[in-house]
């Protein structure tokens, strides 16, 4: 990666999502394995047990989607990848990089009162978020002035 490229990912949510994913797989695996031994009279087959384990894996995958956000910027522009979407903007398209009071994450202010949330820069990451916003603002300032 070149020296003039900055990349930020959320820190705390990655730890939480990873822990939740492991927890979900473990719990659903244990429940799936114990399904065969129920005194309720319900008959669980091997396919039911496998389905329960696969459900845990799918839910864990959903939790891991929260680790996907990333922001990558260089002298030309910024790429914002959130949980589902990804956008690339030139710095000329961006009016400001802001972090409104009380907001959960930073955002790019665009023309016509539009904005794009930067989920990779989260308030709970405190100093990491401050460093990310400063770096993005410096790149924006350099590119537009």
Protein Blocks (a to p, Z undefined) as FASTA:
>chain_A
ZZkbccdddfklmmmmmmmmmmmmmmmmmmmmmmmmccklpacdfklmmmmmmmmmmmmm
mmmmmmmpccdddfkbccdddfkbccdddfklpmbdcddehiabdcdddehhiacddfkl
cfklmmmmmmmmmmmmmmmmmmmZZ
